[in-house]
Amino acid sequence: MTGPIIYDRHGIAMAFWSHGVLYDYVGTPRAFLDGEDILSYSGKHLGWFAEGYIRDHDGNAVGFAEGAQGGPLLPIRGLPPVAPIRGIEPIRPIRPIPPIKPIFTFQWGMETVEGSLQGL
């Protein structure tokens, strides 16, 4: 069973949460939640997941889940692909000190969900 599906600013399903782990649609674990903080397995702070939005370090939305509130206008969501077999989650790193949380905006950020997950 998968958790919330993460869509990009165009309504395309890009990833999904399962037990606090963010998987891409190949089934690779890409990041995990620690409270609202989204962290990579290399120990990098990527942003926040709050009120259904993935937020970048500028406070802009880069992705959303169904039911997201308090952010930019949501696009019509496309049908998500079938969830793949999930890969084994890597060992979580020591938690880094997160940056100061910005004021969340009502704008879409320039980064994409896919771009946010690249090079982790």
Phi and psi restraints in degrees (range 20) as a CNS / XPLOR table:
assign (resid 1 and name C) (resid 2 and name N)
       (resid 2 and name CA) (resid 2 and name C) 1.0 -102.8 20.0 2
assign (resid 2 and name N) (resid 2 and name CA)
       (resid 2 and name C) (resid 3 and name N) 1.0 159.3 20.0 2
assign (resid 2 and name C) (resid 3 and name N)
       (resid 3 and name CA) (resid 3 and name C) 1.0 -92.5 20.0 2
assign (resid 3 and name N) (resid 3 and name CA)
       (resid 3 and name C) (resid 4 and name N) 1.0 -152.0 20.0 2
assign (resid 3 and name C) (resid 4 and name N)
       (resid 4 and name CA) (resid 4 and name C) 1.0 -58.5 20.0 2
assign (resid 4 and name N) (resid 4 and name CA)
       (resid 4 and name C) (resid 5 and name N) 1.0 138.0 20.0 2
assign (resid 4 and name C) (resid 5 and name N)
       (resid 5 and name CA) (resid 5 and name C) 1.0 -84.9 20.0 2
assign (resid 5 and name N) (resid 5 and name CA)
       (resid 5 and name C) (resid 6 and name N) 1.0 138.2 20.0 2
assign (resid 5 and name C) (resid 6 and name N)
       (resid 6 and name CA) (resid 6 and name C) 1.0 -102.2 20.0 2
assign (resid 6 and name N) (resid 6 and name CA)
       (resid 6 and name C) (resid 7 and name N) 1.0 124.3 20.0 2
assign (resid 6 and name C) (resid 7 and name N)
       (resid 7 and name CA) (resid 7 and name C) 1.0 -107.7 20.0 2
assign (resid 7 and name N) (resid 7 and name CA)
       (resid 7 and name C) (resid 8 and name N) 1.0 154.3 20.0 2
assign (resid 7 and name C) (resid 8 and name N)
       (resid 8 and name CA) (resid 8 and name C) 1.0 -89.2 20.0 2
assign (resid 8 and name N) (resid 8 and name CA)
       (resid 8 and name C) (resid 9 and name N) 1.0 -175.8 20.0 2
assign (resid 8 and name C) (resid 9 and name N)
       (resid 9 and name CA) (resid 9 and name C) 1.0 -64.5 20.0 2
assign (resid 9 and name N) (resid 9 and name CA)
       (resid 9 and name C) (resid 10 and name N) 1.0 -12.4 20.0 2
assign (resid 9 and name C) (resid 10 and name N)
       (resid 10 and name CA) (resid 10 and name C) 1.0 -101.9 20.0 2
assign (resid 10 and name N) (resid 10 and name CA)
       (resid 10 and name C) (resid 11 and name N) 1.0 1.0 20.0 2
assign (resid 10 and name C) (resid 11 and name N)
       (resid 11 and name CA) (resid 11 and name C) 1.0 86.4 20.0 2
assign (resid 11 and name N) (resid 11 and name CA)
       (resid 11 and name C) (resid 12 and name N) 1.0 14.6 20.0 2
assign (resid 11 and name C) (resid 12 and name N)
       (resid 12 and name CA) (resid 12 and name C) 1.0 -92.0 20.0 2
assign (resid 12 and name N) (resid 12 and name CA)
       (resid 12 and name C) (resid 13 and name N) 1.0 129.4 20.0 2
assign (resid 12 and name C) (resid 13 and name N)
       (resid 13 and name CA) (resid 13 and name C) 1.0 -67.2 20.0 2
assign (resid 13 and name N) (resid 13 and name CA)
       (resid 13 and name C) (resid 14 and name N) 1.0 124.1 20.0 2
assign (resid 13 and name C) (resid 14 and name N)
       (resid 14 and name CA) (resid 14 and name C) 1.0 -116.1 20.0 2
assign (resid 14 and name N) (resid 14 and name CA)
       (resid 14 and name C) (resid 15 and name N) 1.0 -27.7 20.0 2
assign (resid 14 and name C) (resid 15 and name N)
       (resid 15 and name CA) (resid 15 and name C) 1.0 -161.9 20.0 2
assign (resid 15 and name N) (resid 15 and name CA)
       (resid 15 and name C) (resid 16 and name N) 1.0 175.3 20.0 2
assign (resid 15 and name C) (resid 16 and name N)
       (resid 16 and name CA) (resid 16 and name C) 1.0 -149.5 20.0 2
assign (resid 16 and name N) (resid 16 and name CA)
       (resid 16 and name C) (resid 17 and name N) 1.0 150.9 20.0 2
assign (resid 16 and name C) (resid 17 and name N)
       (resid 17 and name CA) (resid 17 and name C) 1.0 -90.8 20.0 2
assign (resid 17 and name N) (resid 17 and name CA)
       (resid 17 and name C) (resid 18 and name N) 1.0 142.5 20.0 2
assign (resid 17 and name C) (resid 18 and name N)
       (resid 18 and name CA) (resid 18 and name C) 1.0 -147.8 20.0 2
assign (resid 18 and name N) (resid 18 and name CA)
       (resid 18 and name C) (resid 19 and name N) 1.0 114.0 20.0 2
assign (resid 18 and name C) (resid 19 and name N)
       (resid 19 and name CA) (resid 19 and name C) 1.0 53.8 20.0 2
assign (resid 19 and name N) (resid 19 and name CA)
       (resid 19 and name C) (resid 20 and name N) 1.0 42.3 20.0 2
assign (resid 19 and name C) (resid 20 and name N)
       (resid 20 and name CA) (resid 20 and name C) 1.0 80.4 20.0 2
assign (resid 20 and name N) (resid 20 and name CA)
       (resid 20 and name C) (resid 21 and name N) 1.0 6.3 20.0 2
assign (resid 20 and name C) (resid 21 and name N)
       (resid 21 and name CA) (resid 21 and name C) 1.0 -112.7 20.0 2
assign (resid 21 and name N) (resid 21 and name CA)
       (resid 21 and name C) (resid 22 and name N) 1.0 134.4 20.0 2
assign (resid 21 and name C) (resid 22 and name N)
       (resid 22 and name CA) (resid 22 and name C) 1.0 -95.0 20.0 2
assign (resid 22 and name N) (resid 22 and name CA)
       (resid 22 and name C) (resid 23 and name N) 1.0 117.0 20.0 2
assign (resid 22 and name C) (resid 23 and name N)
       (resid 23 and name CA) (resid 23 and name C) 1.0 -107.2 20.0 2
assign (resid 23 and name N) (resid 23 and name CA)
       (resid 23 and name C) (resid 24 and name N) 1.0 144.6 20.0 2
assign (resid 23 and name C) (resid 24 and name N)
       (resid 24 and name CA) (resid 24 and name C) 1.0 -84.2 20.0 2
assign (resid 24 and name N) (resid 24 and name CA)
       (resid 24 and name C) (resid 25 and name N) 1.0 177.6 20.0 2
assign (resid 24 and name C) (resid 25 and name N)
       (resid 25 and name CA) (resid 25 and name C) 1.0 -85.2 20.0 2
assign (resid 25 and name N) (resid 25 and name CA)
       (resid 25 and name C) (resid 26 and name N) 1.0 14.2 20.0 2
assign (resid 25 and name C) (resid 26 and name N)
       (resid 26 and name CA) (resid 26 and name C) 1.0 -95.8 20.0 2
assign (resid 26 and name N) (resid 26 and name CA)
       (resid 26 and name C) (resid 27 and name N) 1.0 -16.9 20.0 2
assign (resid 26 and name C) (resid 27 and name N)
       (resid 27 and name CA) (resid 27 and name C) 1.0 101.8 20.0 2
assign (resid 27 and name N) (resid 27 and name CA)
       (resid 27 and name C) (resid 28 and name N) 1.0 8.1 20.0 2
assign (resid 27 and name C) (resid 28 and name N)
       (resid 28 and name CA) (resid 28 and name C) 1.0 -84.4 20.0 2
assign (resid 28 and name N) (resid 28 and name CA)
       (resid 28 and name C) (resid 29 and name N) 1.0 127.4 20.0 2
assign (resid 28 and name C) (resid 29 and name N)
       (resid 29 and name CA) (resid 29 and name C) 1.0 -68.6 20.0 2
assign (resid 29 and name N) (resid 29 and name CA)
       (resid 29 and name C) (resid 30 and name N) 1.0 124.0 20.0 2
assign (resid 29 and name C) (resid 30 and name N)
       (resid 30 and name CA) (resid 30 and name C) 1.0 -109.4 20.0 2
assign (resid 30 and name N) (resid 30 and name CA)
       (resid 30 and name C) (resid 31 and name N) 1.0 -27.9 20.0 2
assign (resid 30 and name C) (resid 31 and name N)
       (resid 31 and name CA) (resid 31 and name C) 1.0 -162.3 20.0 2
assign (resid 31 and name N) (resid 31 and name CA)
       (resid 31 and name C) (resid 32 and name N) 1.0 171.6 20.0 2
assign (resid 31 and name C) (resid 32 and name N)
       (resid 32 and name CA) (resid 32 and name C) 1.0 -144.4 20.0 2
assign (resid 32 and name N) (resid 32 and name CA)
       (resid 32 and name C) (resid 33 and name N) 1.0 161.0 20.0 2
assign (resid 32 and name C) (resid 33 and name N)
       (resid 33 and name CA) (resid 33 and name C) 1.0 -94.6 20.0 2
assign (resid 33 and name N) (resid 33 and name CA)
       (resid 33 and name C) (resid 34 and name N) 1.0 140.6 20.0 2
assign (resid 33 and name C) (resid 34 and name N)
       (resid 34 and name CA) (resid 34 and name C) 1.0 -132.5 20.0 2
assign (resid 34 and name N) (resid 34 and name CA)
       (resid 34 and name C) (resid 35 and name N) 1.0 93.0 20.0 2
assign (resid 34 and name C) (resid 35 and name N)
       (resid 35 and name CA) (resid 35 and name C) 1.0 69.7 20.0 2
assign (resid 35 and name N) (resid 35 and name CA)
       (resid 35 and name C) (resid 36 and name N) 1.0 -123.8 20.0 2
assign (resid 35 and name C) (resid 36 and name N)
       (resid 36 and name CA) (resid 36 and name C) 1.0 -92.3 20.0 2
assign (resid 36 and name N) (resid 36 and name CA)
       (resid 36 and name C) (resid 37 and name N) 1.0 -12.1 20.0 2
assign (resid 36 and name C) (resid 37 and name N)
       (resid 37 and name CA) (resid 37 and name C) 1.0 -74.3 20.0 2
assign (resid 37 and name N) (resid 37 and name CA)
       (resid 37 and name C) (resid 38 and name N) 1.0 136.4 20.0 2
assign (resid 37 and name C) (resid 38 and name N)
       (resid 38 and name CA) (resid 38 and name C) 1.0 -104.4 20.0 2
assign (resid 38 and name N) (resid 38 and name CA)
       (resid 38 and name C) (resid 39 and name N) 1.0 123.4 20.0 2
assign (resid 38 and name C) (resid 39 and name N)
       (resid 39 and name CA) (resid 39 and name C) 1.0 -122.7 20.0 2
assign (resid 39 and name N) (resid 39 and name CA)
       (resid 39 and name C) (resid 40 and name N) 1.0 144.5 20.0 2
assign (resid 39 and name C) (resid 40 and name N)
       (resid 40 and name CA) (resid 40 and name C) 1.0 -85.4 20.0 2
assign (resid 40 and name N) (resid 40 and name CA)
       (resid 40 and name C) (resid 41 and name N) 1.0 165.8 20.0 2
assign (resid 40 and name C) (resid 41 and name N)
       (resid 41 and name CA) (resid 41 and name C) 1.0 -76.2 20.0 2
assign (resid 41 and name N) (resid 41 and name CA)
       (resid 41 and name C) (resid 42 and name N) 1.0 -7.1 20.0 2
assign (resid 41 and name C) (resid 42 and name N)
       (resid 42 and name CA) (resid 42 and name C) 1.0 -91.0 20.0 2
assign (resid 42 and name N) (resid 42 and name CA)
       (resid 42 and name C) (resid 43 and name N) 1.0 -0.5 20.0 2
assign (resid 42 and name C) (resid 43 and name N)
       (resid 43 and name CA) (resid 43 and name C) 1.0 94.1 20.0 2
assign (resid 43 and name N) (resid 43 and name CA)
       (resid 43 and name C) (resid 44 and name N) 1.0 11.0 20.0 2
assign (resid 43 and name C) (resid 44 and name N)
       (resid 44 and name CA) (resid 44 and name C) 1.0 -89.9 20.0 2
assign (resid 44 and name N) (resid 44 and name CA)
       (resid 44 and name C) (resid 45 and name N) 1.0 137.1 20.0 2
assign (resid 44 and name C) (resid 45 and name N)
       (resid 45 and name CA) (resid 45 and name C) 1.0 -79.3 20.0 2
assign (resid 45 and name N) (resid 45 and name CA)
       (resid 45 and name C) (resid 46 and name N) 1.0 123.2 20.0 2
assign (resid 45 and name C) (resid 46 and name N)
       (resid 46 and name CA) (resid 46 and name C) 1.0 -100.6 20.0 2
assign (resid 46 and name N) (resid 46 and name CA)
       (resid 46 and name C) (resid 47 and name N) 1.0 -27.9 20.0 2
assign (resid 46 and name C) (resid 47 and name N)
       (resid 47 and name CA) (resid 47 and name C) 1.0 159.3 20.0 2
assign (resid 47 and name N) (resid 47 and name CA)
       (resid 47 and name C) (resid 48 and name N) 1.0 -154.0 20.0 2
assign (resid 47 and name C) (resid 48 and name N)
       (resid 48 and name CA) (resid 48 and name C) 1.0 -133.7 20.0 2
assign (resid 48 and name N) (resid 48 and name CA)
       (resid 48 and name C) (resid 49 and name N) 1.0 150.6 20.0 2
assign (resid 48 and name C) (resid 49 and name N)
       (resid 49 and name CA) (resid 49 and name C) 1.0 -115.8 20.0 2
assign (resid 49 and name N) (resid 49 and name CA)
       (resid 49 and name C) (resid 50 and name N) 1.0 104.1 20.0 2
assign (resid 49 and name C) (resid 50 and name N)
       (resid 50 and name CA) (resid 50 and name C) 1.0 -139.1 20.0 2
assign (resid 50 and name N) (resid 50 and name CA)
       (resid 50 and name C) (resid 51 and name N) 1.0 135.0 20.0 2
assign (resid 50 and name C) (resid 51 and name N)
       (resid 51 and name CA) (resid 51 and name C) 1.0 52.1 20.0 2
assign (resid 51 and name N) (resid 51 and name CA)
       (resid 51 and name C) (resid 52 and name N) 1.0 33.3 20.0 2
assign (resid 51 and name C) (resid 52 and name N)
       (resid 52 and name CA) (resid 52 and name C) 1.0 87.3 20.0 2
assign (resid 52 and name N) (resid 52 and name CA)
       (resid 52 and name C) (resid 53 and name N) 1.0 0.9 20.0 2
assign (resid 52 and name C) (resid 53 and name N)
       (resid 53 and name CA) (resid 53 and name C) 1.0 -111.5 20.0 2
assign (resid 53 and name N) (resid 53 and name CA)
       (resid 53 and name C) (resid 54 and name N) 1.0 143.8 20.0 2
assign (resid 53 and name C) (resid 54 and name N)
       (resid 54 and name CA) (resid 54 and name C) 1.0 -90.1 20.0 2
assign (resid 54 and name N) (resid 54 and name CA)
       (resid 54 and name C) (resid 55 and name N) 1.0 125.0 20.0 2
assign (resid 54 and name C) (resid 55 and name N)
       (resid 55 and name CA) (resid 55 and name C) 1.0 -113.4 20.0 2
assign (resid 55 and name N) (resid 55 and name CA)
       (resid 55 and name C) (resid 56 and name N) 1.0 141.0 20.0 2
assign (resid 55 and name C) (resid 56 and name N)
       (resid 56 and name CA) (resid 56 and name C) 1.0 -85.1 20.0 2
assign (resid 56 and name N) (resid 56 and name CA)
       (resid 56 and name C) (resid 57 and name N) 1.0 -177.0 20.0 2
assign (resid 56 and name C) (resid 57 and name N)
       (resid 57 and name CA) (resid 57 and name C) 1.0 -72.4 20.0 2
assign (resid 57 and name N) (resid 57 and name CA)
       (resid 57 and name C) (resid 58 and name N) 1.0 -8.8 20.0 2
assign (resid 57 and name C) (resid 58 and name N)
       (resid 58 and name CA) (resid 58 and name C) 1.0 -93.8 20.0 2
assign (resid 58 and name N) (resid 58 and name CA)
       (resid 58 and name C) (resid 59 and name N) 1.0 -3.6 20.0 2
assign (resid 58 and name C) (resid 59 and name N)
       (resid 59 and name CA) (resid 59 and name C) 1.0 90.2 20.0 2
assign (resid 59 and name N) (resid 59 and name CA)
       (resid 59 and name C) (resid 60 and name N) 1.0 0.8 20.0 2
assign (resid 59 and name C) (resid 60 and name N)
       (resid 60 and name CA) (resid 60 and name C) 1.0 -84.7 20.0 2
assign (resid 60 and name N) (resid 60 and name CA)
       (resid 60 and name C) (resid 61 and name N) 1.0 151.0 20.0 2
assign (resid 60 and name C) (resid 61 and name N)
       (resid 61 and name CA) (resid 61 and name C) 1.0 -77.3 20.0 2
assign (resid 61 and name N) (resid 61 and name CA)
       (resid 61 and name C) (resid 62 and name N) 1.0 136.7 20.0 2
assign (resid 61 and name C) (resid 62 and name N)
       (resid 62 and name CA) (resid 62 and name C) 1.0 -119.5 20.0 2
assign (resid 62 and name N) (resid 62 and name CA)
       (resid 62 and name C) (resid 63 and name N) 1.0 -10.8 20.0 2
assign (resid 62 and name C) (resid 63 and name N)
       (resid 63 and name CA) (resid 63 and name C) 1.0 -165.6 20.0 2
assign (resid 63 and name N) (resid 63 and name CA)
       (resid 63 and name C) (resid 64 and name N) 1.0 167.3 20.0 2
assign (resid 63 and name C) (resid 64 and name N)
       (resid 64 and name CA) (resid 64 and name C) 1.0 -151.2 20.0 2
assign (resid 64 and name N) (resid 64 and name CA)
       (resid 64 and name C) (resid 65 and name N) 1.0 159.1 20.0 2
assign (resid 64 and name C) (resid 65 and name N)
       (resid 65 and name CA) (resid 65 and name C) 1.0 -111.2 20.0 2
assign (resid 65 and name N) (resid 65 and name CA)
       (resid 65 and name C) (resid 66 and name N) 1.0 161.6 20.0 2
assign (resid 65 and name C) (resid 66 and name N)
       (resid 66 and name CA) (resid 66 and name C) 1.0 -56.5 20.0 2
assign (resid 66 and name N) (resid 66 and name CA)
       (resid 66 and name C) (resid 67 and name N) 1.0 135.8 20.0 2
assign (resid 66 and name C) (resid 67 and name N)
       (resid 67 and name CA) (resid 67 and name C) 1.0 88.6 20.0 2
assign (resid 67 and name N) (resid 67 and name CA)
       (resid 67 and name C) (resid 68 and name N) 1.0 5.4 20.0 2
assign (resid 67 and name C) (resid 68 and name N)
       (resid 68 and name CA) (resid 68 and name C) 1.0 -59.0 20.0 2
assign (resid 68 and name N) (resid 68 and name CA)
       (resid 68 and name C) (resid 69 and name N) 1.0 141.5 20.0 2
assign (resid 68 and name C) (resid 69 and name N)
       (resid 69 and name CA) (resid 69 and name C) 1.0 -138.0 20.0 2
assign (resid 69 and name N) (resid 69 and name CA)
       (resid 69 and name C) (resid 70 and name N) 1.0 151.7 20.0 2
assign (resid 69 and name C) (resid 70 and name N)
       (resid 70 and name CA) (resid 70 and name C) 1.0 82.2 20.0 2
assign (resid 70 and name N) (resid 70 and name CA)
       (resid 70 and name C) (resid 71 and name N) 1.0 28.6 20.0 2
assign (resid 70 and name C) (resid 71 and name N)
       (resid 71 and name CA) (resid 71 and name C) 1.0 -142.8 20.0 2
assign (resid 71 and name N) (resid 71 and name CA)
       (resid 71 and name C) (resid 72 and name N) 1.0 -157.9 20.0 2
assign (resid 71 and name C) (resid 72 and name N)
       (resid 72 and name CA) (resid 72 and name C) 1.0 -67.4 20.0 2
assign (resid 72 and name N) (resid 72 and name CA)
       (resid 72 and name C) (resid 73 and name N) 1.0 164.9 20.0 2
assign (resid 72 and name C) (resid 73 and name N)
       (resid 73 and name CA) (resid 73 and name C) 1.0 -58.5 20.0 2
assign (resid 73 and name N) (resid 73 and name CA)
       (resid 73 and name C) (resid 74 and name N) 1.0 131.9 20.0 2
assign (resid 73 and name C) (resid 74 and name N)
       (resid 74 and name CA) (resid 74 and name C) 1.0 -87.9 20.0 2
assign (resid 74 and name N) (resid 74 and name CA)
       (resid 74 and name C) (resid 75 and name N) 1.0 139.9 20.0 2
assign (resid 74 and name C) (resid 75 and name N)
       (resid 75 and name CA) (resid 75 and name C) 1.0 -79.5 20.0 2
assign (resid 75 and name N) (resid 75 and name CA)
       (resid 75 and name C) (resid 76 and name N) 1.0 171.1 20.0 2
assign (resid 75 and name C) (resid 76 and name N)
       (resid 76 and name CA) (resid 76 and name C) 1.0 -70.6 20.0 2
assign (resid 76 and name N) (resid 76 and name CA)
       (resid 76 and name C) (resid 77 and name N) 1.0 131.0 20.0 2
assign (resid 76 and name C) (resid 77 and name N)
       (resid 77 and name CA) (resid 77 and name C) 1.0 -82.5 20.0 2
assign (resid 77 and name N) (resid 77 and name CA)
       (resid 77 and name C) (resid 78 and name N) 1.0 138.4 20.0 2
assign (resid 77 and name C) (resid 78 and name N)
       (resid 78 and name CA) (resid 78 and name C) 1.0 -83.5 20.0 2
assign (resid 78 and name N) (resid 78 and name CA)
       (resid 78 and name C) (resid 79 and name N) 1.0 171.0 20.0 2
assign (resid 78 and name C) (resid 79 and name N)
       (resid 79 and name CA) (resid 79 and name C) 1.0 -74.2 20.0 2
assign (resid 79 and name N) (resid 79 and name CA)
       (resid 79 and name C) (resid 80 and name N) 1.0 131.8 20.0 2
assign (resid 79 and name C) (resid 80 and name N)
       (resid 80 and name CA) (resid 80 and name C) 1.0 -76.9 20.0 2
assign (resid 80 and name N) (resid 80 and name CA)
       (resid 80 and name C) (resid 81 and name N) 1.0 153.2 20.0 2
assign (resid 80 and name C) (resid 81 and name N)
       (resid 81 and name CA) (resid 81 and name C) 1.0 -69.9 20.0 2
assign (resid 81 and name N) (resid 81 and name CA)
       (resid 81 and name C) (resid 82 and name N) 1.0 169.2 20.0 2
assign (resid 81 and name C) (resid 82 and name N)
       (resid 82 and name CA) (resid 82 and name C) 1.0 -66.9 20.0 2
assign (resid 82 and name N) (resid 82 and name CA)
       (resid 82 and name C) (resid 83 and name N) 1.0 134.7 20.0 2
assign (resid 82 and name C) (resid 83 and name N)
       (resid 83 and name CA) (resid 83 and name C) 1.0 -64.0 20.0 2
assign (resid 83 and name N) (resid 83 and name CA)
       (resid 83 and name C) (resid 84 and name N) 1.0 132.8 20.0 2
assign (resid 83 and name C) (resid 84 and name N)
       (resid 84 and name CA) (resid 84 and name C) 1.0 -79.1 20.0 2
assign (resid 84 and name N) (resid 84 and name CA)
       (resid 84 and name C) (resid 85 and name N) 1.0 174.3 20.0 2
assign (resid 84 and name C) (resid 85 and name N)
       (resid 85 and name CA) (resid 85 and name C) 1.0 -68.9 20.0 2
assign (resid 85 and name N) (resid 85 and name CA)
       (resid 85 and name C) (resid 86 and name N) 1.0 128.7 20.0 2
assign (resid 85 and name C) (resid 86 and name N)
       (resid 86 and name CA) (resid 86 and name C) 1.0 -76.9 20.0 2
assign (resid 86 and name N) (resid 86 and name CA)
       (resid 86 and name C) (resid 87 and name N) 1.0 136.6 20.0 2
assign (resid 86 and name C) (resid 87 and name N)
       (resid 87 and name CA) (resid 87 and name C) 1.0 -73.5 20.0 2
assign (resid 87 and name N) (resid 87 and name CA)
       (resid 87 and name C) (resid 88 and name N) 1.0 169.5 20.0 2
assign (resid 87 and name C) (resid 88 and name N)
       (resid 88 and name CA) (resid 88 and name C) 1.0 -76.2 20.0 2
assign (resid 88 and name N) (resid 88 and name CA)
       (resid 88 and name C) (resid 89 and name N) 1.0 132.8 20.0 2
assign (resid 88 and name C) (resid 89 and name N)
       (resid 89 and name CA) (resid 89 and name C) 1.0 -71.0 20.0 2
assign (resid 89 and name N) (resid 89 and name CA)
       (resid 89 and name C) (resid 90 and name N) 1.0 131.6 20.0 2
assign (resid 89 and name C) (resid 90 and name N)
       (resid 90 and name CA) (resid 90 and name C) 1.0 -66.8 20.0 2
assign (resid 90 and name N) (resid 90 and name CA)
       (resid 90 and name C) (resid 91 and name N) 1.0 168.8 20.0 2
assign (resid 90 and name C) (resid 91 and name N)
       (resid 91 and name CA) (resid 91 and name C) 1.0 -68.1 20.0 2
assign (resid 91 and name N) (resid 91 and name CA)
       (resid 91 and name C) (resid 92 and name N) 1.0 133.8 20.0 2
assign (resid 91 and name C) (resid 92 and name N)
       (resid 92 and name CA) (resid 92 and name C) 1.0 -75.6 20.0 2
assign (resid 92 and name N) (resid 92 and name CA)
       (resid 92 and name C) (resid 93 and name N) 1.0 140.1 20.0 2
assign (resid 92 and name C) (resid 93 and name N)
       (resid 93 and name CA) (resid 93 and name C) 1.0 -78.2 20.0 2
assign (resid 93 and name N) (resid 93 and name CA)
       (resid 93 and name C) (resid 94 and name N) 1.0 173.6 20.0 2
assign (resid 93 and name C) (resid 94 and name N)
       (resid 94 and name CA) (resid 94 and name C) 1.0 -64.6 20.0 2
assign (resid 94 and name N) (resid 94 and name CA)
       (resid 94 and name C) (resid 95 and name N) 1.0 135.3 20.0 2
assign (resid 94 and name C) (resid 95 and name N)
       (resid 95 and name CA) (resid 95 and name C) 1.0 -65.0 20.0 2
assign (resid 95 and name N) (resid 95 and name CA)
       (resid 95 and name C) (resid 96 and name N) 1.0 125.0 20.0 2
assign (resid 95 and name C) (resid 96 and name N)
       (resid 96 and name CA) (resid 96 and name C) 1.0 -76.9 20.0 2
assign (resid 96 and name N) (resid 96 and name CA)
       (resid 96 and name C) (resid 97 and name N) 1.0 164.2 20.0 2
assign (resid 96 and name C) (resid 97 and name N)
       (resid 97 and name CA) (resid 97 and name C) 1.0 -75.1 20.0 2
assign (resid 97 and name N) (resid 97 and name CA)
       (resid 97 and name C) (resid 98 and name N) 1.0 119.7 20.0 2
assign (resid 97 and name C) (resid 98 and name N)
       (resid 98 and name CA) (resid 98 and name C) 1.0 -73.1 20.0 2
assign (resid 98 and name N) (resid 98 and name CA)
       (resid 98 and name C) (resid 99 and name N) 1.0 153.2 20.0 2
assign (resid 98 and name C) (resid 99 and name N)
       (resid 99 and name CA) (resid 99 and name C) 1.0 -68.8 20.0 2
assign (resid 99 and name N) (resid 99 and name CA)
       (resid 99 and name C) (resid 100 and name N) 1.0 166.7 20.0 2
assign (resid 99 and name C) (resid 100 and name N)
       (resid 100 and name CA) (resid 100 and name C) 1.0 -65.2 20.0 2
assign (resid 100 and name N) (resid 100 and name CA)
       (resid 100 and name C) (resid 101 and name N) 1.0 131.1 20.0 2
assign (resid 100 and name C) (resid 101 and name N)
       (resid 101 and name CA) (resid 101 and name C) 1.0 -70.4 20.0 2
assign (resid 101 and name N) (resid 101 and name CA)
       (resid 101 and name C) (resid 102 and name N) 1.0 127.2 20.0 2
assign (resid 101 and name C) (resid 102 and name N)
       (resid 102 and name CA) (resid 102 and name C) 1.0 -78.0 20.0 2
assign (resid 102 and name N) (resid 102 and name CA)
       (resid 102 and name C) (resid 103 and name N) 1.0 170.8 20.0 2
assign (resid 102 and name C) (resid 103 and name N)
       (resid 103 and name CA) (resid 103 and name C) 1.0 -72.4 20.0 2
assign (resid 103 and name N) (resid 103 and name CA)
       (resid 103 and name C) (resid 104 and name N) 1.0 124.9 20.0 2
assign (resid 103 and name C) (resid 104 and name N)
       (resid 104 and name CA) (resid 104 and name C) 1.0 -69.9 20.0 2
assign (resid 104 and name N) (resid 104 and name CA)
       (resid 104 and name C) (resid 105 and name N) 1.0 138.5 20.0 2
assign (resid 104 and name C) (resid 105 and name N)
       (resid 105 and name CA) (resid 105 and name C) 1.0 -100.8 20.0 2
assign (resid 105 and name N) (resid 105 and name CA)
       (resid 105 and name C) (resid 106 and name N) 1.0 176.4 20.0 2
assign (resid 105 and name C) (resid 106 and name N)
       (resid 106 and name CA) (resid 106 and name C) 1.0 -104.2 20.0 2
assign (resid 106 and name N) (resid 106 and name CA)
       (resid 106 and name C) (resid 107 and name N) 1.0 27.7 20.0 2
assign (resid 106 and name C) (resid 107 and name N)
       (resid 107 and name CA) (resid 107 and name C) 1.0 -117.9 20.0 2
assign (resid 107 and name N) (resid 107 and name CA)
       (resid 107 and name C) (resid 108 and name N) 1.0 156.3 20.0 2
assign (resid 107 and name C) (resid 108 and name N)
       (resid 108 and name CA) (resid 108 and name C) 1.0 -86.2 20.0 2
assign (resid 108 and name N) (resid 108 and name CA)
       (resid 108 and name C) (resid 109 and name N) 1.0 138.0 20.0 2
assign (resid 108 and name C) (resid 109 and name N)
       (resid 109 and name CA) (resid 109 and name C) 1.0 -78.5 20.0 2
assign (resid 109 and name N) (resid 109 and name CA)
       (resid 109 and name C) (resid 110 and name N) 1.0 167.3 20.0 2
assign (resid 109 and name C) (resid 110 and name N)
       (resid 110 and name CA) (resid 110 and name C) 1.0 -76.5 20.0 2
assign (resid 110 and name N) (resid 110 and name CA)
       (resid 110 and name C) (resid 111 and name N) 1.0 -25.3 20.0 2
assign (resid 110 and name C) (resid 111 and name N)
       (resid 111 and name CA) (resid 111 and name C) 1.0 -74.3 20.0 2
assign (resid 111 and name N) (resid 111 and name CA)
       (resid 111 and name C) (resid 112 and name N) 1.0 153.9 20.0 2
assign (resid 111 and name C) (resid 112 and name N)
       (resid 112 and name CA) (resid 112 and name C) 1.0 -106.9 20.0 2
assign (resid 112 and name N) (resid 112 and name CA)
       (resid 112 and name C) (resid 113 and name N) 1.0 164.5 20.0 2
assign (resid 112 and name C) (resid 113 and name N)
       (resid 113 and name CA) (resid 113 and name C) 1.0 -59.7 20.0 2
assign (resid 113 and name N) (resid 113 and name CA)
       (resid 113 and name C) (resid 114 and name N) 1.0 -47.3 20.0 2
assign (resid 113 and name C) (resid 114 and name N)
       (resid 114 and name CA) (resid 114 and name C) 1.0 -61.1 20.0 2
assign (resid 114 and name N) (resid 114 and name CA)
       (resid 114 and name C) (resid 115 and name N) 1.0 -43.9 20.0 2
assign (resid 114 and name C) (resid 115 and name N)
       (resid 115 and name CA) (resid 115 and name C) 1.0 -64.0 20.0 2
assign (resid 115 and name N) (resid 115 and name CA)
       (resid 115 and name C) (resid 116 and name N) 1.0 -36.3 20.0 2
assign (resid 115 and name C) (resid 116 and name N)
       (resid 116 and name CA) (resid 116 and name C) 1.0 -65.1 20.0 2
assign (resid 116 and name N) (resid 116 and name CA)
       (resid 116 and name C) (resid 117 and name N) 1.0 -27.4 20.0 2
assign (resid 116 and name C) (resid 117 and name N)
       (resid 117 and name CA) (resid 117 and name C) 1.0 -93.7 20.0 2
assign (resid 117 and name N) (resid 117 and name CA)
       (resid 117 and name C) (resid 118 and name N) 1.0 -6.4 20.0 2
assign (resid 117 and name C) (resid 118 and name N)
       (resid 118 and name CA) (resid 118 and name C) 1.0 -70.4 20.0 2
assign (resid 118 and name N) (resid 118 and name CA)
       (resid 118 and name C) (resid 119 and name N) 1.0 143.8 20.0 2
assign (resid 118 and name C) (resid 119 and name N)
       (resid 119 and name CA) (resid 119 and name C) 1.0 66.5 20.0 2
assign (resid 119 and name N) (resid 119 and name CA)
       (resid 119 and name C) (resid 120 and name N) 1.0 27.1 20.0 2
